[in-house]
Amino acid sequence: DHEPGILQFLLERGGVAAAADSRLVCERVGFVGCTSKIDGEGGAIYALGAAEVRLTASNFTNCAAKKGAAVYVKGGDATLTDCSFESSSVVYITERTAEGELKTKRGEGVVIVEGDNTGQLTIDACRFERNLGSSIVRIRSQRSAVIRNSVFFENNLERFDGAFILPLENRNEILSVAYTQHVTFVDTRFELNRGVAIVAFQLFVGSFTIEGCDFIHNTMFEHQDGLVLIKQVPMTNITVSRSTFKNNSGSKALG
């Protein structure tokens, strides 16, 4: 049972809200048409400060939010296993620029995991299909991420962002070696998506590995250089092995 205020909070979040230091476990749960109505974070699942979020054999369909159309995790670790994310969309955001002009852009992330010393992400045997947004999965943390045995199929991406966006910002702080990250893609397929597959921005330190992955029939926007873009990432060991780049349209496979 919940107090009326708590229940209303959960309803306006669209699905499940996890409190600080809690552990959220969902197994064989369907989330359909969930939309965040408060500040636009976490259409189906909103976890702020939760110690752990574990999702297994669950489906997210037609969910929407400004950030994290399906899942938004801040300050905790997340493990997604055998889940599907389909036809979810990141809605538009209208912001005022420094010059006072209003600018409209699409929000970010069907799945978002962010944090400083937290935010380790594991995605295993998941499928992301026909989602819409400026990115599909966004990681903003100083921990490691493993994506394996998963499929990204017919996602429509806007702007510069790709299917996977690795750390874009950490309050512009220079990362210490103590916060070394390791990101690994294993046996994952990117097929018939529109936009860059993987983007790693500055302040990314550690190892970047693509092993046994397939990039097939993806289409990049005319201003995009490659399916995998590694930008301003000193001290990073980049390894690509047993992977296939086939029938993609763009100026190069790796940027």
Secondary structure as the mmCIF struct_conf table of DSSP 4:
data_model
#
loop_
_struct_conf.conf_type_id
_struct_conf.id
_struct_conf.beg_label_comp_id
_struct_conf.beg_label_asym_id
_struct_conf.beg_label_seq_id
_struct_conf.end_label_comp_id
_struct_conf.end_label_asym_id
_struct_conf.end_label_seq_id
HELX_RH_AL_P HELX_RH_AL_P1 PRO A 4 ARG A 13
BEND BEND1 GLY A 14 GLY A 15
STRN STRN1 VAL A 16 ALA A 18
TURN_TY1_P TURN_TY1_P1 ALA A 20 ASP A 21
STRN STRN2 ARG A 23 GLU A 27
BEND BEND2 ARG A 28 ARG A 28
STRN STRN3 GLY A 30 VAL A 32
BEND BEND3 GLY A 33 GLY A 33
STRN STRN4 THR A 35 THR A 35
BEND BEND4 ILE A 38 GLY A 40
STRN STRN5 GLU A 41 GLU A 41
BEND BEND5 GLY A 43 ALA A 44
STRN STRN6 ILE A 45 LEU A 48
BEND BEND6 GLY A 49 GLY A 49
BEND BEND7 ALA A 51 ALA A 51
STRN STRN7 GLU A 52 THR A 56
BEND BEND8 ALA A 57 ALA A 57
STRN STRN8 ASN A 59 THR A 61
BEND BEND9 ASN A 62 ASN A 62
STRN STRN9 ALA A 64 ALA A 65
BEND BEND10 LYS A 66 LYS A 66
STRN STRN10 LYS A 67 LYS A 67
BEND BEND11 ALA A 69 ALA A 70
STRN STRN11 VAL A 71 LYS A 74
BEND BEND12 GLY A 75 GLY A 76
STRN STRN12 ASP A 77 THR A 81
BEND BEND13 ASP A 82 ASP A 82
STRN STRN13 SER A 84 GLU A 86
BEND BEND14 SER A 87 SER A 87
STRN STRN14 SER A 89 VAL A 90
HELX_LH_PP_P HELX_LH_PP_P1 VAL A 91 VAL A 91
STRN STRN15 TYR A 92 ARG A 96
TURN_TY1_P TURN_TY1_P2 ALA A 98 GLU A 99
BEND BEND15 GLY A 100 GLY A 100
STRN STRN16 LEU A 102 ARG A 106
STRN STRN17 GLU A 108 GLU A 108
BEND BEND16 VAL A 110 VAL A 110
STRN STRN18 VAL A 111 GLU A 114
BEND BEND17 ASP A 116 ASN A 117
STRN STRN19 LEU A 121 ASP A 124
BEND BEND18 ALA A 125 ALA A 125
STRN STRN20 ARG A 127 GLU A 129
BEND BEND19 ARG A 130 ARG A 130
STRN STRN21 LEU A 132 GLY A 133
BEND BEND20 SER A 134 SER A 134
BEND BEND21 ILE A 136 ILE A 136
STRN STRN22 VAL A 137 ARG A 140
BEND BEND22 SER A 141 ARG A 143
STRN STRN23 ALA A 145 ARG A 148
BEND BEND23 ASN A 149 ASN A 149
STRN STRN24 VAL A 151 PHE A 153
BEND BEND24 GLU A 154 GLU A 154
STRN STRN25 ASN A 156 LEU A 157
TURN_TY1_P TURN_TY1_P3 ARG A 159 PHE A 160
STRN STRN26 GLY A 162 ILE A 165
BEND BEND25 ASN A 170 ASN A 170
TURN_TY1_P TURN_TY1_P4 ARG A 171 ASN A 172
HELX_LH_PP_P HELX_LH_PP_P2 GLU A 173 SER A 176
HELX_RH_3T_P HELX_RH_3T_P1 VAL A 177 TYR A 179
STRN STRN27 GLN A 181 VAL A 186
BEND BEND26 ASP A 187 ASP A 187
STRN STRN28 ARG A 189 GLU A 191
BEND BEND27 LEU A 192 LEU A 192
STRN STRN29 ARG A 194 ARG A 194
BEND BEND28 GLY A 195 GLY A 195
STRN STRN30 VAL A 196 ALA A 200
TURN_TY1_P TURN_TY1_P5 GLN A 202 LEU A 203
STRN STRN31 GLY A 206 GLU A 211
BEND BEND29 GLY A 212 GLY A 212
STRN STRN32 ASP A 214 ILE A 216
BEND BEND30 HIS A 217 HIS A 217
STRN STRN33 THR A 219 THR A 219
TURN_TY1_P TURN_TY1_P6 GLU A 222 HIS A 223
STRN STRN34 GLY A 226 ILE A 230
BEND BEND31 GLN A 232 GLN A 232
TURN_TY1_P TURN_TY1_P7 PRO A 234 MET A 235
STRN STRN35 THR A 236 SER A 241
BEND BEND32 ARG A 242 ARG A 242
STRN STRN36 THR A 244 LYS A 246
BEND BEND33 ASN A 247 ASN A 247
STRN STRN37 SER A 249 SER A 249
BEND BEND34 GLY A 250 SER A 251
STRN STRN38 LYS A 252 LEU A 254
#
